[in-house]
Amino acid sequence: MQLKLAFLEEPKPRQTQSEGPWNQIDPGARAMALEILSRLIAQMLAARTAKEASHD
C-alpha cells in the first residue's frame, strides 16, 4: 500500500509553542496586550448586559 504520493510536497511541521508568534513578542508588550484585550472584553460584556437589560 502506497502511503505517500511522489508529486506532493511533504507537509511542513507545525511550529512548536516556543517558536510561535506570541512567544516572539516582548513579555512587557504581551502583558500590555492582555490588559487591553481584557479591558475590551469587559467593556463589550458590560454593553451587552446593558442592552439586554433595556429589552426587558
KOLSETOR-157914 format. One record per atom (N, C-alpha, C, O, CB): residue number from 1; atom name; x, y, z. Coordinates in nm, 3 decimals. Glycine has a CB too. Layout:
! KOLSETOR-157914
REC | seq | atom | u | v | w
REC | NUM | CA | X | Y | Z
...
//
This chain:
! KOLSETOR-157914
REC | seq | atom | u | v | w
REC | 1 | N | 0.084 | -0.118 | 0.000
REC | 1 | CA | 0.000 | 0.000 | 0.000
REC | 1 | C | 0.088 | 0.124 | 0.000
REC | 1 | O | 0.182 | 0.134 | 0.079
REC | 1 | CB | -0.096 | 0.000 | 0.122
REC | 2 | N | 0.059 | 0.219 | -0.089
REC | 2 | CA | 0.137 | 0.341 | -0.100
REC | 2 | C | 0.084 | 0.445 | -0.003
REC | 2 | O | -0.034 | 0.478 | -0.005
REC | 2 | CB | 0.134 | 0.395 | -0.244
REC | 3 | N | 0.171 | 0.496 | 0.084
REC | 3 | CA | 0.129 | 0.594 | 0.183
REC | 3 | C | 0.162 | 0.738 | 0.143
REC | 3 | O | 0.106 | 0.832 | 0.200
REC | 3 | CB | 0.193 | 0.563 | 0.315
REC | 4 | N | 0.251 | 0.756 | 0.047
REC | 4 | CA | 0.289 | 0.890 | 0.004
REC | 4 | C | 0.282 | 0.898 | -0.147
REC | 4 | O | 0.313 | 0.801 | -0.217
REC | 4 | CB | 0.431 | 0.927 | 0.054
REC | 5 | N | 0.241 | 1.013 | -0.198
REC | 5 | CA | 0.242 | 1.035 | -0.342
REC | 5 | C | 0.368 | 1.113 | -0.377
REC | 5 | O | 0.401 | 1.211 | -0.310
REC | 5 | CB | 0.114 | 1.111 | -0.388
REC | 6 | N | 0.437 | 1.071 | -0.478
REC | 6 | CA | 0.566 | 1.128 | -0.514
REC | 6 | C | 0.556 | 1.274 | -0.556
REC | 6 | O | 0.652 | 1.349 | -0.537
REC | 6 | CB | 0.628 | 1.048 | -0.624
REC | 7 | N | 0.444 | 1.317 | -0.613
REC | 7 | CA | 0.436 | 1.454 | -0.665
REC | 7 | C | 0.390 | 1.556 | -0.561
REC | 7 | O | 0.391 | 1.676 | -0.589
REC | 7 | CB | 0.343 | 1.458 | -0.782
REC | 8 | N | 0.351 | 1.511 | -0.443
REC | 8 | CA | 0.309 | 1.603 | -0.338
REC | 8 | C | 0.427 | 1.637 | -0.247
REC | 8 | O | 0.513 | 1.554 | -0.220
REC | 8 | CB | 0.194 | 1.544 | -0.256
REC | 9 | N | 0.428 | 1.762 | -0.201
REC | 9 | CA | 0.533 | 1.802 | -0.108
REC | 9 | C | 0.501 | 1.750 | 0.031
REC | 9 | O | 0.384 | 1.732 | 0.067
REC | 9 | CB | 0.550 | 1.955 | -0.107
REC | 10 | N | 0.604 | 1.728 | 0.108
REC | 10 | CA | 0.585 | 1.689 | 0.247
REC | 10 | C | 0.526 | 1.809 | 0.323
REC | 10 | O | 0.569 | 1.922 | 0.301
REC | 10 | CB | 0.720 | 1.641 | 0.312
REC | 11 | N | 0.430 | 1.786 | 0.409
REC | 11 | CA | 0.376 | 1.897 | 0.486
REC | 11 | C | 0.480 | 1.953 | 0.581
REC | 11 | O | 0.564 | 1.880 | 0.635
REC | 11 | CB | 0.251 | 1.853 | 0.564
REC | 12 | N | 0.474 | 2.085 | 0.600
REC | 12 | CA | 0.568 | 2.149 | 0.692
REC | 12 | C | 0.529 | 2.111 | 0.835
REC | 12 | O | 0.411 | 2.106 | 0.868
REC | 12 | CB | 0.569 | 2.304 | 0.674
REC | 13 | N | 0.627 | 2.084 | 0.918
REC | 13 | CA | 0.594 | 2.051 | 1.057
REC | 13 | C | 0.534 | 2.172 | 1.127
REC | 13 | O | 0.571 | 2.286 | 1.100
REC | 13 | CB | 0.719 | 2.001 | 1.133
REC | 14 | N | 0.441 | 2.145 | 1.218
REC | 14 | CA | 0.379 | 2.254 | 1.291
REC | 14 | C | 0.481 | 2.318 | 1.383
REC | 14 | O | 0.572 | 2.253 | 1.432
REC | 14 | CB | 0.257 | 2.204 | 1.372
REC | 15 | N | 0.464 | 2.449 | 1.404
REC | 15 | CA | 0.554 | 2.519 | 1.493
REC | 15 | C | 0.531 | 2.473 | 1.637
REC | 15 | O | 0.418 | 2.449 | 1.679
REC | 15 | CB | 0.535 | 2.672 | 1.481
REC | 16 | N | 0.638 | 2.462 | 1.708
REC | 16 | CA | 0.623 | 2.432 | 1.849
REC | 16 | C | 0.582 | 2.559 | 1.921
REC | 16 | O | 0.591 | 2.668 | 1.866
REC | 16 | CB | 0.754 | 2.374 | 1.909
REC | 17 | N | 0.537 | 2.545 | 2.042
REC | 17 | CA | 0.486 | 2.659 | 2.114
REC | 17 | C | 0.595 | 2.764 | 2.135
REC | 17 | O | 0.565 | 2.884 | 2.135
REC | 17 | CB | 0.428 | 2.616 | 2.248
REC | 18 | N | 0.719 | 2.723 | 2.153
REC | 18 | CA | 0.826 | 2.820 | 2.177
REC | 18 | C | 0.859 | 2.900 | 2.052
REC | 18 | O | 0.920 | 3.006 | 2.063
REC | 18 | CB | 0.950 | 2.748 | 2.228
REC | 19 | N | 0.822 | 2.852 | 1.935
REC | 19 | CA | 0.852 | 2.921 | 1.810
REC | 19 | C | 0.737 | 3.007 | 1.760
REC | 19 | O | 0.752 | 3.076 | 1.659
REC | 19 | CB | 0.891 | 2.821 | 1.705
REC | 20 | N | 0.624 | 3.004 | 1.826
REC | 20 | CA | 0.507 | 3.075 | 1.779
REC | 20 | C | 0.521 | 3.226 | 1.788
REC | 20 | O | 0.608 | 3.276 | 1.860
REC | 20 | CB | 0.387 | 3.032 | 1.855
REC | 21 | N | 0.438 | 3.298 | 1.716
REC | 21 | CA | 0.447 | 3.444 | 1.714
REC | 21 | C | 0.425 | 3.506 | 1.851
REC | 21 | O | 0.487 | 3.608 | 1.883
REC | 21 | CB | 0.347 | 3.500 | 1.617
REC | 22 | N | 0.338 | 3.448 | 1.933
REC | 22 | CA | 0.311 | 3.505 | 2.064
REC | 22 | C | 0.438 | 3.509 | 2.149
REC | 22 | O | 0.460 | 3.604 | 2.224
REC | 22 | CB | 0.200 | 3.425 | 2.136
REC | 23 | N | 0.521 | 3.406 | 2.138
REC | 23 | CA | 0.643 | 3.400 | 2.217
REC | 23 | C | 0.755 | 3.485 | 2.161
REC | 23 | O | 0.858 | 3.501 | 2.226
REC | 23 | CB | 0.690 | 3.258 | 2.226
REC | 24 | N | 0.737 | 3.541 | 2.043
REC | 24 | CA | 0.837 | 3.630 | 1.985
REC | 24 | C | 0.816 | 3.774 | 2.031
REC | 24 | O | 0.901 | 3.859 | 2.007
REC | 24 | CB | 0.833 | 3.622 | 1.833
REC | 25 | N | 0.704 | 3.802 | 2.095
REC | 25 | CA | 0.673 | 3.936 | 2.142
REC | 25 | C | 0.739 | 3.956 | 2.278
REC | 25 | O | 0.746 | 3.864 | 2.359
REC | 25 | CB | 0.519 | 3.960 | 2.150
REC | 26 | N | 0.785 | 4.076 | 2.302
REC | 26 | CA | 0.844 | 4.114 | 2.430
REC | 26 | C | 0.746 | 4.085 | 2.543
REC | 26 | O | 0.628 | 4.116 | 2.529
REC | 26 | CB | 0.885 | 4.262 | 2.429
REC | 27 | N | 0.791 | 4.028 | 2.656
REC | 27 | CA | 0.699 | 3.996 | 2.766
REC | 27 | C | 0.620 | 4.117 | 2.818
REC | 27 | O | 0.504 | 4.103 | 2.855
REC | 27 | CB | 0.776 | 3.936 | 2.880
REC | 28 | N | 0.682 | 4.234 | 2.820
REC | 28 | CA | 0.610 | 4.355 | 2.862
REC | 28 | C | 0.499 | 4.390 | 2.765
REC | 28 | O | 0.390 | 4.431 | 2.806
REC | 28 | CB | 0.707 | 4.472 | 2.874
REC | 29 | N | 0.526 | 4.375 | 2.636
REC | 29 | CA | 0.425 | 4.403 | 2.534
REC | 29 | C | 0.312 | 4.301 | 2.541
REC | 29 | O | 0.196 | 4.334 | 2.518
REC | 29 | CB | 0.487 | 4.403 | 2.394
REC | 30 | N | 0.346 | 4.176 | 2.573
REC | 30 | CA | 0.243 | 4.072 | 2.589
REC | 30 | C | 0.150 | 4.106 | 2.704
REC | 30 | O | 0.028 | 4.092 | 2.693
REC | 30 | CB | 0.307 | 3.935 | 2.612
REC | 31 | N | 0.208 | 4.150 | 2.815
REC | 31 | CA | 0.126 | 4.186 | 2.932
REC | 31 | C | 0.034 | 4.303 | 2.898
REC | 31 | O | -0.082 | 4.304 | 2.938
REC | 31 | CB | 0.217 | 4.222 | 3.052
REC | 32 | N | 0.086 | 4.401 | 2.825
REC | 32 | CA | 0.005 | 4.517 | 2.786
REC | 32 | C | -0.107 | 4.474 | 2.692
REC | 32 | O | -0.220 | 4.521 | 2.704
REC | 32 | CB | 0.093 | 4.625 | 2.719
REC | 33 | N | -0.076 | 4.385 | 2.598
REC | 33 | CA | -0.179 | 4.336 | 2.505
REC | 33 | C | -0.289 | 4.262 | 2.579
REC | 33 | O | -0.407 | 4.280 | 2.549
REC | 33 | CB | -0.117 | 4.245 | 2.398
REC | 34 | N | -0.252 | 4.179 | 2.676
REC | 34 | CA | -0.352 | 4.107 | 2.754
REC | 34 | C | -0.438 | 4.202 | 2.836
REC | 34 | O | -0.559 | 4.181 | 2.849
REC | 34 | CB | -0.285 | 4.006 | 2.847
REC | 35 | N | -0.377 | 4.306 | 2.890
REC | 35 | CA | -0.452 | 4.405 | 2.966
REC | 35 | C | -0.553 | 4.478 | 2.878
REC | 35 | O | -0.668 | 4.497 | 2.917
REC | 35 | CB | -0.357 | 4.506 | 3.031
REC | 36 | N | -0.511 | 4.518 | 2.760
REC | 36 | CA | -0.600 | 4.588 | 2.666
REC | 36 | C | -0.713 | 4.496 | 2.622
REC | 36 | O | -0.830 | 4.537 | 2.619
REC | 36 | CB | -0.522 | 4.639 | 2.543
REC | 37 | N | -0.679 | 4.371 | 2.588
REC | 37 | CA | -0.782 | 4.276 | 2.545
REC | 37 | C | -0.883 | 4.248 | 2.656
REC | 37 | O | -1.003 | 4.240 | 2.631
REC | 37 | CB | -0.718 | 4.146 | 2.500
REC | 38 | N | -0.835 | 4.234 | 2.778
REC | 38 | CA | -0.928 | 4.207 | 2.888
REC | 38 | C | -1.018 | 4.327 | 2.913
REC | 38 | O | -1.136 | 4.310 | 2.944
REC | 38 | CB | -0.851 | 4.172 | 3.016
REC | 39 | N | -0.965 | 4.448 | 2.898
REC | 39 | CA | -1.048 | 4.568 | 2.914
REC | 39 | C | -1.155 | 4.576 | 2.805
REC | 39 | O | -1.270 | 4.608 | 2.833
REC | 39 | CB | -0.960 | 4.695 | 2.910
REC | 40 | N | -1.116 | 4.545 | 2.681
REC | 40 | CA | -1.212 | 4.547 | 2.571
REC | 40 | C | -1.322 | 4.443 | 2.591
REC | 40 | O | -1.440 | 4.471 | 2.567
REC | 40 | CB | -1.141 | 4.522 | 2.439
REC | 41 | N | -1.284 | 4.324 | 2.635
REC | 41 | CA | -1.383 | 4.219 | 2.660
REC | 41 | C | -1.479 | 4.261 | 2.769
REC | 41 | O | -1.600 | 4.240 | 2.758
REC | 41 | CB | -1.315 | 4.087 | 2.697
REC | 42 | N | -1.425 | 4.321 | 2.876
REC | 42 | CA | -1.511 | 4.366 | 2.986
REC | 42 | C | -1.608 | 4.474 | 2.939
REC | 42 | O | -1.724 | 4.473 | 2.978
REC | 42 | CB | -1.425 | 4.419 | 3.102
REC | 43 | N | -1.561 | 4.566 | 2.856
REC | 43 | CA | -1.649 | 4.671 | 2.803
REC | 43 | C | -1.758 | 4.612 | 2.714
REC | 43 | O | -1.873 | 4.655 | 2.720
REC | 43 | CB | -1.567 | 4.775 | 2.723
REC | 44 | N | -1.722 | 4.515 | 2.631
REC | 44 | CA | -1.821 | 4.452 | 2.544
REC | 44 | C | -1.927 | 4.378 | 2.625
REC | 44 | O | -2.046 | 4.386 | 2.594
REC | 44 | CB | -1.753 | 4.356 | 2.447
REC | 45 | N | -1.883 | 4.307 | 2.729
REC | 45 | CA | -1.979 | 4.235 | 2.813
REC | 45 | C | -2.070 | 4.331 | 2.888
REC | 45 | O | -2.189 | 4.304 | 2.904
REC | 45 | CB | -1.905 | 4.144 | 2.911
REC | 46 | N | -2.015 | 4.442 | 2.935
REC | 46 | CA | -2.096 | 4.541 | 3.007
REC | 46 | C | -2.199 | 4.603 | 2.913
REC | 46 | O | -2.314 | 4.622 | 2.952
REC | 46 | CB | -2.007 | 4.651 | 3.068
REC | 47 | N | -2.158 | 4.635 | 2.791
REC | 47 | CA | -2.251 | 4.693 | 2.694
REC | 47 | C | -2.359 | 4.592 | 2.656
REC | 47 | O | -2.476 | 4.628 | 2.640
REC | 47 | CB | -2.176 | 4.740 | 2.568
REC | 48 | N | -2.322 | 4.468 | 2.643
REC | 48 | CA | -2.419 | 4.362 | 2.609
REC | 48 | C | -2.520 | 4.344 | 2.721
REC | 48 | O | -2.640 | 4.328 | 2.695
REC | 48 | CB | -2.346 | 4.229 | 2.580
REC | 49 | N | -2.473 | 4.345 | 2.845
REC | 49 | CA | -2.561 | 4.330 | 2.960
REC | 49 | C | -2.658 | 4.447 | 2.969
REC | 49 | O | -2.776 | 4.429 | 2.996
REC | 49 | CB | -2.480 | 4.317 | 3.090
REC | 50 | N | -2.607 | 4.568 | 2.945
REC | 50 | CA | -2.693 | 4.687 | 2.950
REC | 50 | C | -2.799 | 4.683 | 2.838
REC | 50 | O | -2.913 | 4.722 | 2.859
REC | 50 | CB | -2.608 | 4.815 | 2.937
REC | 51 | N | -2.759 | 4.635 | 2.720
REC | 51 | CA | -2.851 | 4.626 | 2.609
REC | 51 | C | -2.960 | 4.523 | 2.637
REC | 51 | O | -3.077 | 4.546 | 2.608
REC | 51 | CB | -2.776 | 4.590 | 2.479
REC | 52 | N | -2.921 | 4.408 | 2.694
REC | 52 | CA | -3.020 | 4.305 | 2.727
REC | 52 | C | -3.113 | 4.350 | 2.838
REC | 52 | O | -3.231 | 4.314 | 2.837
REC | 52 | CB | -2.950 | 4.176 | 2.769
REC | 53 | N | -3.064 | 4.427 | 2.932
REC | 53 | CA | -3.147 | 4.477 | 3.043
REC | 53 | C | -3.250 | 4.577 | 2.992
REC | 53 | O | -3.360 | 4.585 | 3.047
REC | 53 | CB | -3.059 | 4.542 | 3.152
REC | 54 | N | -3.216 | 4.653 | 2.889
REC | 54 | CA | -3.310 | 4.752 | 2.837
REC | 54 | C | -3.423 | 4.688 | 2.757
REC | 54 | O | -3.526 | 4.751 | 2.736
REC | 54 | CB | -3.237 | 4.851 | 2.751
REC | 55 | N | -3.404 | 4.564 | 2.713
REC | 55 | CA | -3.508 | 4.494 | 2.638
REC | 55 | C | -3.615 | 4.430 | 2.726
REC | 55 | O | -3.721 | 4.391 | 2.678
REC | 55 | CB | -3.446 | 4.388 | 2.552
REC | 56 | N | -3.585 | 4.419 | 2.857
REC | 56 | CA | -3.680 | 4.354 | 2.947
REC | 56 | C | -3.793 | 4.441 | 2.988
REC | 56 | O | -3.880 | 4.398 | 3.064
REC | 56 | CB | -3.612 | 4.306 | 3.068
//
